[in-house]
């Protein structure tokens, strides 16, 4: 992975780096957004499939978060003209670029959980 900046020289941090981090947090902040994106990393899913992957999320919250992720260009909602209407959700190309980040977060979380349980 390419290093953006040398953290030893914090004073030289360009403003656009701070803005980029804020943009990232604005899109991903919330209890449910990363779990939703993580669920969709495994492929296209229907609403109920996503809900089954994420224990304790309410249908209302899932609907709200999916709409928010769609507005931010992270999730694509595909509606099929059928009876009954079929709606599927998938990651956009932009969201797919987060797979390495999410993978790193998962690995860190698993390691951290082991360390906390042992210590």
PEUR-V653134 format. One line per field, one symbol per residue. phi: phi as a letter, one per 20 degrees, with the letter a starting at -180 (. if undefined). burial: b if it has 16 or more other C-alpha atoms within 10 Angstrom, else e. A space follows every 10 residues. Layout:
BEGIN
phi->???
burial->???
END
This chain:
BEGIN
phi->.fefbeffdf fegfgfffff fffffffdfp fdffffffff fepfcegfff fffcgmeegf ffffffffff femdcdddde ebcffdcccb fffffffegf ffffffffff ffffffffe
burial->eeeeeeeeee eeeeeeeeee eeeeeebbee ebbebbbbbb beebbeeeeb beebeebeee ebeebbbbbb eeebbbbeee eeeeeeebbb beeebbebee ebeeeeeeee eeeeeeeee
END
